[in-house]
Amino acid sequence: MQQALLAEAPAASAERPLDGDVRCDVAIVGGGYTGLWTALRLKEAEPSLRVVVLEAGICGQGASGRNGGFATTWWHDLDALERHVGAEQARFLARASSDAIGEMETLCDEHGLDIHLRRGGKLVASAAPGQDGSWDAAVAAAERLGEAGRFEPLDGAAIRARIGSPVLRDGYFIADSASIQPALLARGLRTAALRLGVAVHEHTPMTGLDRAAARVQTPRGTVSADRVVLATNAWASSLPELRGVLVPLSSHMLVTAPIPERIEQLGWTGGEKLVDGRRLIHYLHVTRDGRIAFGRGGGAAGFRGRVGGRVIWDERLARTVVADFRRFFPQLADVRIEAAWGGAVDRSWRHLPFFAPLPGADRVLVGAGYSGDGVIPAVVGGRVLASLALGRGDAWATCGMTTVPDHRQMPPEPFRKVGAEAIRALIARNEALEERGGRPGALARRTAGLAWLTLPARRSGATQVSDPGERAL
């Protein structure tokens, strides 16, 4: 992934850190998907706007350049959408997420980008008896909303024929889904933003924020704006206003050496992405150059919103991911793992993102809470944040994701971190037992039910990780 980030020679104007004091219409903190999609939509709406993007490292260095590459629509989350925003908004947002794949294709066509986008759809499958039916709530919501055709049920034999893993059981297929090379998308958005006249300053971290004045402090200057957009993913959890709303959680993944012939032998040639029905979810797909990318969510939690330590890299969890990969594909026991990395997911208790004014600071907007699924939601979020920044009252600015969730739904620290990690450890043991054919006891199952605070119910998703070191295992 880092090679992809560096493959495009960055323009000098984008590399140069901010030096001095500037004034603009909208200042965006964070040069990942959310920040750059927002910048593009602002400039497309009003080309004369002065838009400045500040990035602490290089654009795409965090979650946007290092995620699992799943361009996943919201159909798999339809039950959660309906529960939190109502039926009409759930349908609107899910359809918008489908449209977002086309928006990425348009971006590539207009700017000559190749982000390895492939519309191969997504398989959601059980990998143990305890995962069977984990998709029932989403399918039931689709039936209620007249969208049942989005889900194609498949039996275990059909799924195993497509992927080649002997552990897979029944599941379903969603056609509206794609895969990408995440770093190429991040760098491509940066290219497009520069072409539209967005001022991008890399190596420029935010060191202070005057909420009332909408002014961002950096090491060598300030940016004063009419509106500030905070698009910092898991790092948003350190903001005092969001500490009770977001929890940074670790996720880890690996990539194999290129094995195109072996993948063809598996029968995995249709470009499908796969997720299982765990809470500590597995997610995997085949890259264009014939590697398998395989990841797992559900690691350490950051205390009081801090991103570091085991939230960034956990050697033990990384080795567990390798063992999980070997269990999924015993016939690939000899295949070399070329690299592994980890990082933080910005988990919200609703397991859905929000794009809204920062509580108590109307001139500051924030987009966060992707909960491990941000490639497609960030496209939608860019439209919402742009409309909010422009003061519009359109369908984006009034959609069901424009309020910060109630922070009182999460317990205070230190109970949040201690409880989250204890429950996650129990869930990991339960799910490992299920995968060996066992069944957890009643008390263990009831205790694991508390995971709604920091984990989704068993469902499909794609984990997006932030900033971390790529390691060899």
N, C-alpha and C positions, 0 to 999 in steps of 0.2 A: 504494500500500500504506500509506504513512504517513497518507493521508487516512482510510483505514479504521480505522487504529489510534486516530485522534483522533475518529472519528465518534460513538462512544459516550461520553457525558459520564462521566468516571470518578468513582466515589464518593469522598468526601473521606477516608474511613478508609483506602482503598487507596492514595490518592495520598501520604498523609503518610509521610515517611521515619521509620524507627525512631528514637526518641529515648528513651534510657535502657536499662536492663538488664531482660530478660524471661526467663522460664523456660517451656519448653513440652515436649511429648512428642516432637514431630518438627519439626525445622527444615529447610526446603527452600531451597536457594540456587539461584535461577533461576526466573523467572516465564514460562517458555515451555511448550510442550506437555508435556515430561517432568515438570517440576515441578508443573504444575497438574493433570495427570491423576493423578499420585501423591497430591496433596493430596485430590482428590475421592474416590479409592478408600479412602484412610485414613478420611475422615470418614463415608463410606458404611458401612465395616466397623465402626467404633467412633465413633459421633457425639460421644461425650464427649471424644475426644482433642483436645488443644491442638496445633494445627498452625499454624506460621508460615511464610510464604513471603517471602523477601527477593529483590528484583529491582533490579539496578543502574540500570536506566532505567525504562521502563514495560513492562508485561507484553506480550509479543509483539514487542518491539523488535528482537530478534535473528532467528535463523533461523525461528522459528515464525511471525513476521509477514511474512516476505519470501521464502518459498520458492516453488517452482514450482506449488504447488497440487495436487500429485499424491497422492491417497490410494491408494497402491499397495500391494497385498498381497505376501506373500512367495513366491507361486507362481513368479514369475520368478527367484527365488533358490533354488529348491528343491535344485538340485545343490550349492550352497555350504552350505546348511543340512544336507543329508545328510552331506556330507563332514566338517563340524565338530561336529555334535551327534548324528549317527546317524539312521537311518531313522524310528524311532518318534517322536523329538523333532522331526524335520523336519516330519513330518505334523501333529503336534500344534501346532507354532508356525505353520505355514502356514494351518491351519484357524482358529487364533486370530486371525490377521491378517484373514481373511475376516469373521469375527464382529465385528471392530473397526469395520467400516463401519456395521454395525447399531448398535453402541454410540454412534457419533457421531450417528446418527439419533435414538436414544433421548435423548441429551443435548439435542438441539435441541427435541424434543417436550416434555420435562420442564421446560425453562427458556425456552421461547418464542424460540429462537434461529433466525436465518437465516444460514447460513454458505455459501450458494450450492452446497450439496451436490448433485451430479448423478451418478447411477450410469450412466455412459456406456461403461464398460469401457476397456481399454487395448490399443492396437495396438503391436506391436513389429515393425519392418520394416527391411529392408536398404535402404540408400541408395547402395550401391556394391557391385560384385562381391566385394570383400574382406570385406564384412560378411555375405554370404550364410551362412546356417546358424549365426549367432551364438547362436541360441536352442536348438541341438540338445541341449546338456547338460541344460538345464532340462527339456526335453520328455522326454528319456530317463529322468531322475529321476522325473518324474511317472508314466511307464509302469511303472517298477519299484515305485513306491509305490501303484499302483492309482488314480492321480489323472489319468490321461491326458485325461479329459473336460474338464479345466480349460483346455486349449489347443485353439483352433480354427485350423487352418492356412488361410491365405488366399494367393491368388496376387497378383501385382503389379497386375493390372487391378482386382481387387476392392478392394485397399487404395487405389489411386489414385482410384477412384470415391468412396471415403469421405472422403478428405482433400483431394484436388485438387492434390497436389504431383507434378510429372512425374518427380522423381528417385527415387520410391519403387519398391521391387521386392517380392519375396515376404516373407511374415512370418506372424505369428499374432495371434490376438485372445484376450484374457483378460477374461471378463465381470466377474469379481470385482475391480473397481477403480472409483474414483470421482474426481471433481475437487471442489475446494473453493476458497473465497476464504480464504487462509491467515490473514490478519490478523483476519478475522471469527471464525474458530475460536479463535484465541488470546484475543481479547477476550471471547468467549463462555465459554470455560473460566474466565476470571477472574471473570466475573459469577456463574457457577455456584458457584465456590469461595467467594465472599463470601456467597452465600445459605446455604451449608452451615456457615458460621461459621469459615471459614479466615481468619486474620489475614494480610493482604497488605500489605507495605510496599514501595512503589515508591521509586525514587531512593535505594536503600539498598544500595550495593555491599559485598561481603565484602572486608574489608581484612586479615583474618587468620583462621586456623583452628587451634584447639587440638584435634588429633586425639584425644588420649587423653581429654580432658574433654568432647568433643563440644560445643565452644563456638565460636560464630562471632563474630568481631569486625567491627564496622561503624564508620563515621566517628563516630557519636554514641551508640553503645551496644553491647551484646552480647546474644546469644541463647544460652542454655544449654539443652541438650536431651538426651533419652535417645538419640536417633539424629539424625544429620545426613544429608541427601540432597543430593548435588551434582548439579545438573541444568543445567550451563552450556554444553553443546554444545561448539563448537570451543575455547572458553576452558579446558575441562578439560585440553587438551593441554599447558598450562603447568604443571600439577601435576607435581612431581618424579617421583611414582610412575607417571605416565602418559606421560612424554615419549618413552619408547621404544615406546609402544603406539599413540599417536595422532599424526597429522600434520595440521595445518590447511592446507587447500588451497583455492584460490579457485575460484569459479564465478560466471558472469555471465549475466544475462538481460535481456530487453527486453519491452515491451508496445507494440503498435501503437495508433494512434487507433481509436475505434470504427468498425468497417466491417461491420455485420451483413449488408448487401446483398451485398457482395463475398464474404463467407464462405458465404452461401447459394449463390452462383454456383459456388463451389468444390465444393459438395456436402457440406461438412463440417457437417452438421446433427444428427448423432447423439450429440454430447457425448463422442466418443472422445478420449482422450489418445493421444499418439504419442511413442515413443522410437525412435531408430535403433539400429544395431548397432555403433556406434563404441565405443572405450574412452573417448575424450573426447566423451562422449555428448551428443547433442542431445535436448531434451525440449520438447514444445509442446502447447498445448491452447487451446481457445476459451473465453473468460470469458463470464459471463452477459450482460454489456453489449456483447458483440460485438467484443471485441478478440482478437488472437492474442498469447498469451504464449509466448515462445520463448527457450530458454536453452541454455547449453553448459557442461560441466564441464571441469576439467583445466587450471588455471592455476598460479599461483605457489604455492610451498610456504613455510610459516613456519619460520624457524630456531628450534630449541629450543622449539617450541610457541608462538611469538609470533604474535599475530594483529594485523596492521597492514600498512601500506604496500600493495604490490601484491596482497597476499592479500585486502584489502578492496576495492580499486578499481584496475583496470588498464585504462587508456584504450585501449591497443592491442588487448587481448583483447576489450574491449567493442565495438570497431569490427569485429573479426573476427566477432563474433556477428551484427552487422548484416549483414555480407556473407554469412554462412551463411544467414540468413533470406531474403535476396534470391535465393540460389541455390535454396533449397527452393521459393520461390514467385515465379518471374520475372514472373508475371502481376500481381503486387502491387508492382511496382517504384515506382509512384507513391504508395504508401501511406506516411503519415508515421509515423515511430517517435516515440512520445510520451515514453517514459522508458526508462532503463536503469539497472541497479544491479548491484553485485557483493558478494561476501562470502565467508566461510570455511565450508568443509565439514570436519567432524571425521572424517577418514578413518582407519579402523583397518586393519591388514594383512589381517584376515579379511574385510573389507568387510561386516561384520555388527555390530550393536550388542552391548553387554554391560551387564548390570545386576547389580552385585556390590559386596561390601565393598571399599573402597580397600585395596590391599595394605599390611599392617602396621597397619591401623586399623579394627578390627571394628565400631566404633560409627559409622563414616562409610561411607555407600553412595554409589555413583556410577552414573549412567546416561549412556552416551556411545558413540561409534563408529558413528553412524548412516550414515556414509559417503555422504551425499547422499540418503538415503531415510528420512525420519523421521516423516512424518505419521501413518501407520498403526502403525509399530513403536513409537512413543511411547505409543500406547494400550495396547499389550501391556506395554511397559516400566513404565507406571504401575501395572499390576496386580502385576508382579514386584517392583518396589521397595516397594510398600505391604506385600506379604506378607513380604518380608525385614525391613522396619522393625518389623513386628508380631511377628516371631519365629515365624512359622508354618512348617509343614512341608508345605504343600499343593503342588499341581502347578505353581503359579507359582514358588514359592520354590525348587523343585527342578528347574526346567526347564534346558535346555542352555545358557542364556545367563547363568548366574549366577557366572561366573568371569572375571577379567580376562585377556585373551589374553597369551601369553608375549611379553615385550618383546624377547627375543633374536632374534625373527624379522625385526626391522628393523635396518639398519645404524646405527651411531652417527653423531652429528653430527661434522664438517660434511658427511660423505659422504651422509647422508640427504637434505639439502636440495639439495646440488649434483647428486647422482645423480638425484634425483627430477625436477629441472627439466630436466636434460640428456635423460633418457629421454623425458620428456613432449614436449620439443621435437622429438625424433626421431619420436615417435608422431604428432604433429601433421603433420609433413611426410609421413610414410607415408600417413596417412589422407587428406590433401589430394590426394596423388598418386593414390590409389585412386579418389577421387571424380572425378578427371579421366580415369579409364580406364586409368591406369598400374598397374604392379606394383612394389613396393619390392624392392630386392635382398635376397639371402639374409642378408647380414651385418646389414642394417638390421632385418630381421624378427627375427633371433635376439636382437639387442640390445634391441629393443622388448619381447621376452618377459620381460625383467627387471621390467616394469611391475607384476607381481603384488605388489610391495612396497607400492605406493601407489595402484594402480588395479585395478579388477576386470578379469577377462577380459571379452571382448565380451559384453555382456548388457544387459538393460533395467534402468532405474532412474529415479529422480526426484531431481533435485538440490535440496538444501535449503541455503540460504545464510544467513549470519549477519551482521547489522549493517553497514551500509554506506550510502553516500550515494546517493540516487536522482538520476540525472543525465539531462539532455537530450542527445541526440546528433543 
